[in-house]
């Protein structure tokens, strides 16, 4: 019997454990929007996939933990402490804890964000 999963808002979630998936297919692009889907959320960390329409991004912020970004589709400029690097599909970058960082789509892009808190 399949176990029914609920997200924090009480909405039924598709069970993903034990299934073969293509990461970039887990979120769709939406005009003028950023879309996210949390795959794993535990006290020790999270795994989330995002899609960003062209021109969308995340403004500069800091996080208390290292965060790894893998670009799944498209291209993004990722700025860490004022140093900008272009990251393309198939590439990844680790954003160090406590350093300001921002992401901006060069064109529409999808990414996986992995943050380990412990």
Backbone as JSON, one array per atom type, in Angstrom:
{
  "sequence": "XXXXXXXXXXXXXXXXXXXXXXXXXXXXXXXXXXXXXXXXXXXXXXXXXXXXXXXXXXXXXXXXXXXXXXXXXXXXXXXXXXXXXXXXXXXXXXXXXXXXXXXXXXXXXXXXXXXXXX",
  "N": [[0.85, -1.18, 0.0], [0.64, 2.19, -0.9], [2.14, 4.96, 0.68], [0.64, 7.96, 1.64], [1.86, 11.16, 1.07], [2.18, 14.36, 2.54], [2.6, 17.85, 2.02], [3.93, 20.71, 3.9], [1.73, 22.44, 3.8], [-0.42, 20.81, 3.77], [-1.05, 19.68, 1.35], [-1.35, 17.03, -0.94], [1.54, 15.19, -1.81], [3.52, 13.87, -4.46], [4.96, 10.72, -4.18], [8.36, 10.31, -4.26], [10.51, 8.79, -3.52], [12.57, 6.0, -4.24], [12.11, 6.02, -6.95], [13.18, 6.35, -10.33], [14.37, 9.33, -11.67], [14.52, 12.29, -13.72], [16.31, 15.01, -13.04], [15.99, 17.71, -14.06], [13.44, 17.6, -15.06], [11.68, 17.78, -12.99], [10.67, 20.23, -12.3], [8.88, 22.85, -13.92], [9.24, 25.48, -16.36], [7.9, 28.73, -15.81], [6.3, 31.59, -17.08], [7.94, 34.57, -16.31], [8.55, 33.82, -13.68], [9.81, 32.22, -10.67], [10.15, 28.91, -9.84], [9.89, 26.38, -7.4], [10.71, 23.16, -6.02], [10.76, 21.13, -3.34], [12.64, 18.36, -2.66], [13.81, 16.82, -0.66], [13.59, 17.38, 2.76], [15.0, 17.8, 5.67], [16.1, 17.99, 9.11], [18.84, 18.14, 8.98], [19.41, 19.09, 6.45], [18.54, 20.2, 3.06], [17.22, 19.38, -0.2], [16.52, 20.88, -3.14], [14.86, 21.61, -6.18], [14.86, 24.08, -8.71], [13.3, 26.29, -11.06], [13.96, 29.01, -13.17], [12.68, 31.68, -14.89], [13.79, 33.43, -17.84], [15.85, 36.15, -17.0], [15.12, 36.12, -14.36], [16.03, 35.66, -10.87], [17.88, 35.26, -7.79], [18.16, 37.57, -5.26], [20.98, 39.2, -3.67], [22.16, 37.53, -0.8], [22.93, 35.92, 2.35], [23.88, 32.75, 3.75], [23.98, 30.53, 6.53], [25.3, 28.17, 6.06], [27.29, 26.08, 3.89], [26.33, 25.87, 0.45], [25.46, 23.9, -2.27], [25.18, 24.3, -5.71], [23.86, 22.92, -8.61], [23.69, 23.35, -11.99], [21.09, 22.47, -14.01], [19.87, 22.94, -16.44], [20.19, 25.36, -18.98], [21.75, 28.57, -18.24], [23.43, 30.41, -15.69], [24.46, 33.37, -13.95], [26.43, 33.41, -11.19], [27.13, 35.1, -8.32], [29.53, 35.51, -5.9], [30.53, 37.06, -3.06], [31.07, 39.4, -4.59], [32.4, 38.37, -6.83], [31.71, 37.23, -9.97], [30.61, 34.36, -11.68], [30.0, 32.44, -14.58], [27.82, 29.79, -14.85], [27.02, 26.75, -16.29], [24.7, 24.33, -17.73], [25.17, 21.14, -16.36], [27.3, 21.83, -14.84], [28.61, 22.69, -11.58], [28.68, 24.52, -8.45], [30.0, 25.48, -5.34], [28.7, 27.43, -2.88], [30.1, 29.31, -0.43], [29.54, 29.27, 3.13], [28.2, 32.05, 4.9], [29.06, 34.02, 3.13], [28.18, 36.66, 0.98], [25.93, 36.03, -1.67], [24.47, 35.74, -4.96], [22.13, 34.93, -7.59], [21.59, 35.01, -11.08], [19.69, 34.64, -13.95], [21.07, 33.98, -17.08], [19.85, 33.08, -19.27], [16.73, 31.34, -19.35], [16.84, 29.01, -16.67], [17.47, 25.95, -14.86], [18.04, 24.57, -11.64], [19.62, 22.56, -9.1], [19.61, 22.75, -5.66], [21.55, 22.03, -2.95], [21.7, 21.89, 0.43], [23.49, 21.41, 3.31], [23.12, 21.2, 6.7], [24.4, 20.24, 8.91]],
  "CA": [[0.0, 0.0, 0.0], [1.43, 3.41, -1.0], [1.95, 5.91, 1.77], [0.31, 9.28, 1.13], [2.72, 12.18, 1.62], [1.59, 15.7, 2.54], [3.58, 18.91, 2.24], [3.57, 21.46, 5.11], [0.44, 23.1, 3.64], [-1.46, 19.8, 3.75], [-1.34, 19.27, -0.02], [-0.78, 15.71, -1.25], [2.76, 15.19, -2.6], [3.86, 12.63, -5.15], [6.07, 9.99, -3.54], [9.48, 10.24, -5.18], [11.52, 7.84, -3.06], [12.61, 4.72, -4.93], [11.78, 6.19, -8.36], [14.18, 6.95, -11.21], [13.88, 10.64, -12.11], [15.42, 13.22, -14.41], [16.24, 16.19, -12.17], [15.47, 18.92, -14.71], [12.02, 17.42, -15.39], [10.88, 17.85, -11.77], [10.04, 21.55, -12.26], [8.64, 23.43, -15.24], [9.39, 26.93, -16.46], [6.68, 29.53, -15.86], [6.6, 32.95, -17.53], [8.2, 35.6, -15.31], [8.48, 33.28, -12.33], [10.74, 31.24, -10.1], [9.38, 27.77, -9.33], [10.74, 25.47, -6.63], [10.13, 21.91, -5.54], [11.62, 20.52, -2.35], [12.66, 16.91, -2.78], [14.14, 16.3, 0.67], [13.68, 18.42, 3.78], [15.3, 17.2, 6.97], [16.77, 18.94, 10.0], [20.26, 18.25, 8.6], [19.59, 19.74, 5.16], [17.48, 20.16, 2.06], [17.51, 19.26, -1.62], [15.43, 21.57, -3.81], [15.08, 21.96, -7.58], [14.27, 25.36, -9.05], [13.35, 26.8, -12.43], [13.95, 30.47, -13.22], [12.47, 32.18, -16.24], [14.84, 34.35, -18.27], [15.89, 37.41, -16.27], [14.79, 35.92, -12.94], [17.16, 35.25, -10.06], [17.78, 35.44, -6.34], [18.96, 38.73, -4.87], [22.1, 38.89, -2.78], [21.83, 37.12, 0.56], [23.91, 35.0, 2.93], [23.34, 31.57, 4.42], [24.95, 30.09, 7.53], [25.85, 26.87, 5.68], [27.66, 25.93, 2.48], [25.23, 25.42, -0.4], [25.93, 23.46, -3.57], [24.25, 24.51, -6.81], [24.16, 22.27, -9.88], [22.83, 23.85, -13.06], [20.51, 21.32, -14.72], [19.46, 23.38, -17.76], [20.41, 26.78, -19.17], [22.95, 29.2, -17.71], [23.22, 31.43, -14.66], [25.6, 34.05, -13.36], [26.4, 33.29, -9.73], [28.07, 36.04, -7.73], [29.9, 35.23, -4.51], [31.39, 38.13, -2.53], [31.43, 40.3, -5.66], [33.03, 37.66, -7.95], [30.67, 36.58, -10.77], [31.01, 33.24, -12.53], [28.94, 31.87, -15.41], [27.7, 28.35, -14.6], [26.18, 26.19, -17.35], [24.14, 22.99, -17.5], [26.17, 20.1, -16.12], [28.34, 22.36, -13.95], [28.17, 22.99, -10.22], [29.46, 25.48, -7.71], [29.69, 25.49, -3.91], [28.65, 28.78, -2.34], [30.55, 29.19, 0.96], [28.73, 29.82, 4.22], [28.42, 33.41, 5.41], [29.52, 34.95, 2.09], [27.03, 37.1, 0.18], [25.84, 35.44, -3.0], [23.25, 36.03, -5.73], [22.03, 34.18, -8.84], [20.83, 35.7, -12.1], [19.59, 33.86, -15.17], [21.55, 34.5, -18.36], [18.64, 32.7, -19.98], [15.99, 30.48, -18.42], [17.68, 27.93, -16.16], [17.02, 25.1, -13.75], [19.15, 24.19, -10.78], [19.38, 21.81, -7.87], [20.29, 23.34, -4.52], [21.73, 21.09, -1.84], [22.25, 22.57, 1.6], [23.69, 20.52, 4.46], [23.19, 22.07, 7.88], [25.15, 19.64, 10.02]],
  "C": [[0.89, 1.24, 0.0], [1.09, 4.35, 0.15], [1.67, 7.28, 1.17], [1.16, 10.32, 1.85], [2.01, 13.53, 1.52], [2.71, 16.71, 2.72], [3.14, 19.72, 3.46], [2.23, 22.17, 5.03], [-0.72, 22.1, 3.58], [-1.85, 19.33, 2.36], [-0.63, 17.93, -0.29], [0.44, 15.86, -2.16], [2.95, 13.84, -3.26], [5.04, 11.99, -4.43], [7.18, 9.8, -4.57], [10.52, 9.2, -4.77], [11.41, 6.53, -3.83], [12.29, 4.8, -6.41], [12.97, 6.78, -9.1], [13.59, 8.24, -11.76], [14.95, 11.35, -12.93], [15.24, 14.56, -13.68], [15.58, 17.39, -12.83], [14.0, 18.81, -15.08], [11.11, 17.56, -14.17], [10.22, 19.2, -11.55], [9.9, 22.05, -13.69], [8.93, 24.93, -15.2], [8.01, 27.57, -16.46], [7.06, 30.95, -16.19], [6.78, 33.9, -16.34], [8.29, 35.11, -13.89], [9.68, 32.4, -11.97], [9.86, 30.15, -9.49], [10.33, 26.88, -8.55], [9.96, 24.23, -6.21], [11.13, 21.27, -4.6], [11.5, 19.0, -2.45], [12.92, 16.24, -1.45], [14.23, 17.49, 1.61], [13.81, 17.73, 5.13], [15.99, 18.24, 7.83], [18.23, 19.13, 9.61], [20.46, 18.89, 7.24], [18.41, 19.56, 4.23], [18.06, 19.93, 0.67], [16.28, 19.83, -2.34], [15.81, 21.81, -5.27], [14.28, 23.23, -7.87], [14.26, 25.52, -10.56], [13.19, 28.31, -12.34], [13.69, 30.86, -14.66], [13.59, 33.16, -16.57], [14.73, 35.67, -17.51], [15.56, 37.29, -14.79], [16.05, 35.49, -12.18], [16.84, 35.37, -8.59], [18.69, 36.6, -5.97], [20.02, 38.33, -3.85], [21.62, 38.6, -1.36], [22.99, 36.27, 1.09], [23.17, 33.83, 3.55], [24.4, 31.08, 5.41], [25.62, 28.76, 7.22], [26.31, 26.92, 4.23], [26.44, 25.44, 1.71], [25.81, 25.08, -1.76], [24.83, 23.65, -4.6], [24.75, 23.73, -8.01], [23.17, 22.81, -10.9], [22.39, 22.64, -13.89], [20.16, 21.65, -16.17], [19.74, 24.87, -17.84], [21.72, 27.27, -18.57], [22.57, 30.25, -16.69], [24.53, 32.09, -14.31], [25.42, 33.96, -11.85], [27.51, 34.17, -9.18], [28.27, 35.67, -6.27], [30.89, 36.3, -4.08], [31.94, 39.02, -3.65], [32.09, 39.66, -6.88], [31.96, 36.87, -8.7], [31.27, 35.51, -11.66], [29.8, 32.75, -13.31], [28.96, 30.36, -15.21], [26.65, 27.81, -15.58], [25.67, 24.81, -16.97], [25.25, 21.96, -17.39], [27.28, 20.55, -15.2], [27.73, 22.66, -12.58], [29.13, 23.93, -9.54], [29.05, 25.38, -6.25], [29.78, 26.93, -3.43], [29.0, 28.68, -0.85], [29.61, 29.85, 1.95], [29.16, 31.24, 4.53], [29.05, 34.37, 4.41], [28.33, 35.37, 1.25], [27.07, 36.5, -1.22], [24.48, 35.77, -3.63], [23.3, 35.2, -7.01], [21.17, 34.98, -9.81], [20.84, 34.86, -13.37], [20.14, 34.6, -16.37], [20.45, 34.24, -19.38], [17.88, 31.82, -18.99], [16.91, 29.34, -17.97], [16.99, 27.18, -15.05], [18.23, 24.71, -12.95], [18.68, 23.31, -9.64], [20.22, 22.47, -6.79], [20.34, 22.32, -3.41], [22.38, 21.85, -0.7], [22.29, 21.58, 2.76], [23.92, 21.39, 5.68], [24.04, 21.49, 8.99], [26.48, 19.1, 9.53]]
}
